[in-house]
Amino acid sequence: MKTLLLYLAALCIFLNVKAQSKNSAPATTLPVIFQSKLDQAKMQFKKSDGMTEVPLISNPTMHYEYALKVPKTDVEIRYSIWPLTKDLFDAYDRRQKKNGDSVLHPNKIHKLVAATAISKMSGTISPGQVVLRPFNPKNVKKDFNADNGYMYSGQIASSFGQDNTFSFMVILHKDNIADAYIIYLFKNEGTMLDAFAEISENDKIFKALTFK
């Protein structure tokens, strides 16, 4: 009898721990690489219901760590996160300063990175031709907890977009912390107008990635 009681007690403890573990587990688990970048960049991501993961495509244009498909649409969203590490700031401070020094401070490189990526994505325009439209500083702080934000829309080549021909990029920057690039891909400019209007009004999708 004593053995049976000990067995039942142990079984109850096991079942209770298992139930607690199940209840405390996160509803969704993000890819390890993406979660690592989020942690380094002091960012958080909340995946909206219905969004499905899309396999990453290796490309020389713009690396990214995560991609999702918007439900009931052909829209794909790619997320690229660039933590501003201590090494970047150390390298900037140790550089040999010369007359006409054009090396950008780590807090200033996001616009150059975006322009270079957009140039490669389009395959037709140079970085100098890229004009980024700034977000209202108060709004980008409120919506993303970022210090600066920009946006750009334009044509993309098939090497990056696959069967998509138009994109909308959101650039987010937080001083001394990180930069993030959110790339929305559309079949064409015509489908982009209605699709993005609907997405931008859905905070669970448009504001899924934010600084903490």
N, C-alpha and C positions, 0 to 999 in steps of 0.2 A: 504493500500500500504506500509506504514511504517513497519507494522508487517511482511509483506511478504519479504521486503528487509532485515530485521534483521534475518529472518529465513534463507534466502539464504546465507547471510554472515556467519552465524554460521555453516551452512552445508559445505560451502567451507573450513572453518577453520578445521572442523572435518575431512573432506576427505584429506586435506593436511597433517594434523598430522598423520593420519592413513597410508598414503603413505610413509611418512618419516620413520615412525616406521617400516614398512615392509621392506623398502630398507636398513635400518641400522641393521636389525636383522642378527645375524650370520647365515651362511649357514648350519652349523651343531652345535648341542648342545651335549656336552660330559656329561656322567653321573655325578651326583653331587659329589659322593664320589671320583671319579677319578679326577675331576676338583679341588676338595679341596686338594688332595694330590699334584697335579701339582702346585697349588698356594703355598703350604707350602714348596715345594722343589725348588721353583723358576725355574720351568721347563715349557716347552710349547709343545703342541702336535698338529700336523696337520694331520687330517685324510685324507688319499688318496682316490680319487674317486674310487668307485667300492668296497671298503672294507665294509664288513657287520659285524655288531656286533654279538657276540656269547654269550649266557647266561653264567654267571659265575658258576663255580662248586666249592662248598665248599669242602675243603680238608685239612688234617692236614700236608700236605707236604710243600706247598708254597702258601701263600695267594697272591691274585692279585686283582686289581681293574677294569681291563678292558681287553677285548679280542676281536680280530677281525679275520675274515676269509679272506685270500687273494683270490681275484677273479680268477676264472678258475683253481683253485688248491684245494687241500685238506689241505693246510697249515693253521694252526691256530697260532696266535701270542698273547701271554699273557703279560701284563704289570704290574709290581709290583714296587711301589715307596715307599721308606723309607726315609722320612725327618729326618735329624739329628737335633733333637730339643735341646733346651737349657737344658731341663731336663737330657738328656743323658750326656752332658758335665758336668753338676753340679754333677750328681751321680758319674761320673768318678773322679772328683776332690775331692769329699767328702769320697771316699772309704778308708777303712783302709788298708794302704800299709804295706805289709809284705814281708819278704825275698822270692824270687821266685814268686813275684806277676805276674800273667799271664793275668790279666784283660786288654783287648785291648782298646786303645783309640778309641773313636767313629769314627775317620777318618780311622781306620784300620780294622773295623769289616766287611766291605763288602766282603772281600775274605773268611772269616770264614762263613758268612751267605750263600754265594754262594756254598761253599764246602759242608756245611751241607744240603742245599736244594738239591744239585745234588746227594748226597749220598742217601737221602730219595727218590728222584725221581727214581733212578736206582734200589734201593732195593737190590743191590748186592755189592756195594763198600763202603768203609769207607771214611769219610771226608779227612783223611790223604792220601788217594790214589788219590784224585782229583788233577789234575794238570791244572791250569788255564794258558792260553796263553795270554800274554800281548799285547795290541795294541801298535803301535808306538805312543809315547806321543804327537808328533806333529800332527799326524793324528787324534787322539781322541779329541784333543783340537780344531782342525779345524772343524771336522765333528759334534761333539756333545757339544763342549764347556765344556768338562769334564777335570778333572785333571789326571784321570787314567781310564783305561778301560781294560777289560779282556774278553776272550771268552772260551767256552767249548762246546764240542759236545759228545754225548754218548747215550746209551740205556736208556729207561725209562720204569717203570712198569705201568701196566694198571690202577692202583689206581689213578695216576695223569694224565696220558696221554690218558685215556679212550681207544679209538681204535688207538691211535698213539703209536709208539714204539721207536721213535728216536727224540732227541731234540738238539737244538743249543741255548746256552745261551749267551747273551751279558750283561756284567756287566759294569755299568758306575758309576763313583764316582767324586764328586766335594767337595773339602775340606770345612768342616764346614757347608755344605749346605744339601746334600742328596746323597743317593745311588739309583740306578734304575737297575732293572733286567728285561731284555726282553727275553722271552722264546719262541722260534719257535718250533712248534710241527709238526712232519712228520709221515706219515704212516709207513715208514721204512727207513733204511739207503740208500737204492738204490734210492728212490724217493727224498731223501734229497739233494743229490749231485747236481742234475740239478735244482731243485726248489730253493735251497738257492743261487746258483750261479746267477740265474735270479733276485731274490729278492735283493741281495746285490748290484746289479748294478742299482737298481731302488731307487734313493735317496728319493723319496716321501714316500716310504715304509720303507726303511732301516734307514733313518734319520728323521723319523716322530717325534720321541721324543728326545728333546735336552734341555740342560740347557740354560737359557736366558743369 
